[in-house]
Amino acid sequence: MFTASNLEPDDFYYNKEGFKVFTEKYHLKRGHCCKSGCKHCPFGYNKKTGRVEGKKD
């Protein structure tokens, strides 16, 4: 199970507003889609349709 204490430096970055943004690497390590519409979702979740539509290119 992944927790905040398990994060590695390349699992996230801070955007210009100061929010933590998880990378594709982190999402792949976690192993499943949280269906939150994450910026770097490798699972292809589309927040507008609420469906996983395949990996983003």
ZADO-1210 file (C-alpha; in nm, 4 decimals, padded with zeros to 6 digits):
<atoms>
<atom x="00.0000" y="00.0000" z="00.0000" code="MET" pos="1"/>
<atom x="00.1283" y="00.3451" z="-00.0879" code="PHE" pos="2"/>
<atom x="00.1259" y="00.6225" z="00.1678" code="THR" pos="3"/>
<atom x="00.2777" y="00.9695" z="00.1799" code="ALA" pos="4"/>
<atom x="00.5838" y="00.8239" z="00.3526" code="SER" pos="5"/>
<atom x="00.6443" y="00.5892" z="00.0551" code="ASN" pos="6"/>
<atom x="00.6816" y="00.8718" z="-00.1980" code="LEU" pos="7"/>
<atom x="01.0029" y="00.9038" z="-00.3948" code="GLU" pos="8"/>
<atom x="01.1208" y="01.2371" z="-00.5394" code="PRO" pos="9"/>
<atom x="01.0137" y="01.1459" z="-00.8949" code="ASP" pos="10"/>
<atom x="00.6647" y="01.0338" z="-00.7866" code="ASP" pos="11"/>
<atom x="00.5383" y="01.3920" z="-00.7803" code="PHE" pos="12"/>
<atom x="00.6183" y="01.7575" z="-00.8373" code="TYR" pos="13"/>
<atom x="00.4678" y="02.0855" z="-00.7210" code="TYR" pos="14"/>
<atom x="00.2860" y="02.2977" z="-00.9766" code="ASN" pos="15"/>
<atom x="00.3095" y="02.6777" z="-00.9829" code="LYS" pos="16"/>
<atom x="00.0097" y="02.7019" z="-00.7474" code="GLU" pos="17"/>
<atom x="00.1909" y="02.4837" z="-00.4938" code="GLY" pos="18"/>
<atom x="-00.0213" y="02.1708" z="-00.5363" code="PHE" pos="19"/>
<atom x="00.1386" y="01.8264" z="-00.5393" code="LYS" pos="20"/>
<atom x="00.0931" y="01.6596" z="-00.8812" code="VAL" pos="21"/>
<atom x="00.1509" y="01.2861" z="-00.9061" code="PHE" pos="22"/>
<atom x="00.3492" y="01.1575" z="-01.2036" code="THR" pos="23"/>
<atom x="00.2653" y="00.8674" z="-01.4348" code="GLU" pos="24"/>
<atom x="00.5363" y="00.6675" z="-01.2558" code="LYS" pos="25"/>
<atom x="00.3530" y="00.7057" z="-00.9248" code="TYR" pos="26"/>
<atom x="00.0188" y="00.6021" z="-01.0737" code="HIS" pos="27"/>
<atom x="00.1730" y="00.2931" z="-01.2326" code="LEU" pos="28"/>
<atom x="00.3357" y="00.1961" z="-00.9009" code="LYS" pos="29"/>
<atom x="00.0007" y="00.2364" z="-00.7264" code="ARG" pos="30"/>
<atom x="-00.1462" y="00.0020" z="-00.9860" code="GLY" pos="31"/>
<atom x="-00.5019" y="00.1257" z="-01.0279" code="HIS" pos="32"/>
<atom x="-00.7024" y="00.4273" z="-01.1400" code="CYS" pos="33"/>
<atom x="-00.8566" y="00.6418" z="-00.8667" code="CYS" pos="34"/>
<atom x="-01.1009" y="00.7978" z="-01.1197" code="LYS" pos="35"/>
<atom x="-01.0202" y="01.1520" z="-01.0105" code="SER" pos="36"/>
<atom x="-00.9134" y="01.2773" z="-01.3540" code="GLY" pos="37"/>
<atom x="-00.5451" y="01.3034" z="-01.2642" code="CYS" pos="38"/>
<atom x="-00.3261" y="01.5021" z="-01.5016" code="LYS" pos="39"/>
<atom x="-00.0818" y="01.2149" z="-01.5612" code="HIS" pos="40"/>
<atom x="-00.3244" y="00.9206" z="-01.5461" code="CYS" pos="41"/>
<atom x="-00.1701" y="00.6313" z="-01.7430" code="PRO" pos="42"/>
<atom x="-00.4981" y="00.4363" z="-01.7368" code="PHE" pos="43"/>
<atom x="-00.6888" y="00.6702" z="-01.9696" code="GLY" pos="44"/>
<atom x="-00.9673" y="00.7743" z="-01.7344" code="TYR" pos="45"/>
<atom x="-01.1874" y="01.0438" z="-01.8868" code="ASN" pos="46"/>
<atom x="-01.3453" y="01.2553" z="-01.6130" code="LYS" pos="47"/>
<atom x="-01.6028" y="01.4001" z="-01.8548" code="LYS" pos="48"/>
<atom x="-01.7450" y="01.0585" z="-01.9485" code="THR" pos="49"/>
<atom x="-01.6608" y="00.8781" z="-01.6238" code="GLY" pos="50"/>
<atom x="-01.5037" y="00.5922" z="-01.8188" code="ARG" pos="51"/>
<atom x="-01.1610" y="00.4421" z="-01.8691" code="VAL" pos="52"/>
<atom x="-01.1047" y="00.4838" z="-02.2416" code="GLU" pos="53"/>
<atom x="-00.7571" y="00.3371" z="-02.2787" code="GLY" pos="54"/>
<atom x="-00.4090" y="00.4668" z="-02.2163" code="LYS" pos="55"/>
<atom x="-00.3436" y="00.8298" z="-02.3021" code="LYS" pos="56"/>
<atom x="-00.0800" y="00.8931" z="-02.5705" code="ASP" pos="57"/>
</atoms>
